[in-house]
């Protein structure tokens, strides 16, 4: 059952992400490095703000809806209204940032459509959390495969008819709206009929979700700060070259998060049985290593040629950073899985500590290595930070006796 749900969730999200990669390839080839750099930095800033505004609602919704006997309609209603409020605040913050940025009108137009799409995506992710909590994850694959098919159609039309950049972004936003509507339809068909909640409990929900929200916000800041910091020390053209391979790495982060989100309901139910949870987590850790380490080595070797094939000769300098980033993939998956274990056993403060230290270390490493070595330095910083976070989870496991010990993580993993 878990593997079937995982296949649906990861497969559907992978289809959307691959369609987005095709869109990115079109942007890079048709509109150039500068436009691609503007898109990348807009996406990074918007994603950080929207992720912090979620304040952990997605994951908290899973923990609240999964238990048997929960009043799902009222819970969904409270979380949906809370989500609208928080997204409205995020939109106002981003509007102020845009007004103070002093950027050109074309840059701001890109930022506007990136923002609208990110807000819709954030609400869709809450819907997906509800669907997972109700053991309906198989529907997610259908929804997202539909999303990806319509998105690919628009990319083909844009390439064939020579659409402008903003027209392509409009189509991408419309596809995200379609995903929201399909998610709502699935919930309605499965008797989720939220009405205005009897008690909103907005501040209670925010207080309950905040530790996870801050932790996930910091995790997102860690990932997106690579692009944001590089944009302050390098011109948009060089940022665009870095973003070519970083976009692919972001797909790895998303797949790792999706993988762990499918495991969260199961691990939450096991949280009262430490030995069973320990065995379950270790089994998945071994499987992850067996799959991701060989794949990472192959990807690292093939990155220089793959970048040229995908993006064209103008992006050939992105190959070496891509090789370094590929080596971080096993660490990314392990860190995501251990994040889920930490959430399941209730040590949210420890999670905030790891991500807080990781965020500070990432920004420092990005500035130091990015200023000195450009995109190659940022890639090295990614590898260092993921290894450091895995060490952090190992230390936390030893301190709180979580279901993972340093002896159960092969030493060779840190070298990859």
C-alpha positions, -999 to +999 in steps of 0.1 A: +000+000+000+028+024+009+047+016-022+016+021-044+009+055-028+046+064-031+045+055-068+014+077-074+027+107-054+063+106-066+053+096-102+027+124-105+050+150-090+078+138-111+056+142-142+049+178-133+085+185-125+097+170-157+072+191-176+086+221-157+121+211-167+110+211-203+096+246-197+129+256-182+148+243-212+125+264-234+131+295-213+169+289-213+171+283-250+145+307-263+149+337-239+186+335-229+206+334-197+195+369-185+158+361-186+165+327-171+184+343-143+156+367-136+131+338-135+154+318-112+159+346-086+122+356-087+112+320-081+137+317-052+125+348-034+088+340-039+092+304-028+110+313+004+082+338+014+054+315+004+070+285+022+073+305+055+037+316+051+026+280+050+039+278+086+038+240+085+000+237+077+006+209+051+024+185+074+003+194+105-029+187+084-016+151+079-011+146+116-046+160+124-066+142+097-049+108+098-062+096+132-094+076+131-126+095+142-113+129+132-139+154+121-124+159+087-148+185+073-142+209+102-104+203+102-101+208+065-123+240+067-101+254+095-069+247+077-082+260+044-093+293+059-060+296+078-042+290+045-061+318+027-052+342+055-015+333+054-013+334+016-029+369+016-001+380+040+025+365+018+011+382-013+013+416+005+049+410+016+059+401-019+041+432-033+061+454-009+094+436-019+086+442-056+078+479-050+111+484-032+132+464-055+135+490-082+135+464-110+124+470-145+088+463-157+097+430-176+114+417-145+084+426-123+060+410-148+080+378-145+078+381-107+041+387-107+032+355-126+057+335-106+040+347-075+005+339-086+015+304-096+034+298-063+003+309-043-019+285-062+007+257-058+009+263-021-029+259-017-028+228-039-001+212-016-025+216+013-052+198-007-026+170-015-019+167+022-056+161+029-058+136+001-028+117+015-042+117+050-074+100+037-054+072+021-064+085-014-029+092-026-035+073-058-056+102-070-026+125-068-010+107-097-040+112-119-043+149-110-006+157-116-003+136-148-032+157-161-014+189-150+018+178-167+000+169-200-017+203-203+016+220-194+035+201-221+008+210-246+013+247-238+051+244-240+048+228-275+024+256-286+047+282-272+077+267-290+058+263-323+041+298-322+070+318-307+052+329-275+067+356-254+080+347-219+050+362-201+026+342-223+044+310-213+042+320-176+004+327-180-001+292-193+020+276-165-002+295-140-034+283-156-021+247-154-015+252-116-051+265-113-063+234-130-045+213-104-063+231-076-097+226-092-090+188-098-079+185-062-111+201-050-131+177-071-114+147-056-121+159-021-158+166-029-162+132-045-149+117-012-173+135+011-151+163+021-176+192+021-160+219+042-182+247+054-173+278+075-158+263+106-176+265+139-144+277+155-116+290+133-089+285+159-065+304+136-039+313+162-041+278+178-035+262+144-005+286+138+009+279+172+006+241+167+021+242+132+047+269+138+076+246+149+072+226+117+065+257+096+097+274+108+117+242+103+104+237+068+107+275+060+144+273+071+148+241+050+134+260+020+156+290+028+186+266+028+178+254-007+168+287-022+196+308-006+220+293-031+203+312-059+195+343-038+231+347-026+246+341-060+224+367-075+240+393-052+276+385-062+272+375-098+254+390-129+222+375-141+239+357-170+261+337-146+232+331-123+213+317-153+241+292-160+241+280-124+203+278-123+204+254-152+218+226-131+203+238-098+168+235-113+174+197-117+187+195-081+155+211-069+136+182-084+157+159-063+147+179-032+110+178-041+111+140-047+129+135-014+102+156+004+074+138-014+089+105-004+091+114+032+056+129+032+042+096+021+061+079+050+049+105+076+014+091+083+029+056+087+057+068+110+033+088+130+012+057+137+044+039+148+056+067+170+044+049+202+064+018+192+100+029+190+115-005+181+091-009+152+097+026+140+134+021+143+134-010+121+111+007+096+133+037+093+165+017+090+150-005+063+142+026+042+176+041+049+193+010+035+170+009+005+177+046-002+215+041-001+213+011-024+193+031-050+207+067-047+244+061-044+249+044-077+225+068-094+244+098-080+278+085-092+264+079-127+248+113-127+280+130-116+300+114-143+275+122-170+266+158-159+290+177-182+277+161-214+241+160-202+240+198-195+252+205-231+227+182-245+198+197-225+206+234-225+230+238-254+267+247-257+261+281-241+257+264-207+287+241-210+303+258-179+274+244-158+287+208-161+313+208-133+289+223-107+263+198-118+288+169-111+293+182-076+256+187-070+248+151-081+270+137-053+247+154-027+216+135-038+220+105-014+225+129+015+194+148+005+172+117+006+186+105+039+181+140+055+145+141+043+137+107+057+153+115+091+134+147+091+102+127+090+114+104+118+121+134+140+087+149+133+070+116+140+085+112+174+077+148+183+112+164+186+103+195+166+127+217+186+156+195+176+144+198+140+143+236+142+178+235+157+192+215+128+176+237+101+184+269+119+221+261+121+220+247+086+204+280+073+231+302+089+259+279+077+245+278+042+243+316+038+278+319+052+292+292+030+274+306-001+288+341+005+323+328+011+326+301-016+302+319-040+322+351-040+355+332-044+345+305-069+311+314-083+288+286-092+314+259-084+317+273-049+280+272-043+279+236-055+306+227-030+286+245-003+256+224-011+276+192-007+291+204+026+258+215+041+240+182+033+268+162+049+267+186+079+230+182+083+233+144+082+258+146+109+234+168+128+206+142+126+230+115+137+239+136+168+203+143+175+195+106+172+222+098+198+210+125+221+173+117+221+176+080+212+157+084+179+153+054+156+187+059+139+223+056+152+255+066+136+264+030+133+234+025+110+246+051+085+275+038+065+305+061+067+309+060+029+276+080+026+293+112+038+318+110+010+291+111-016 
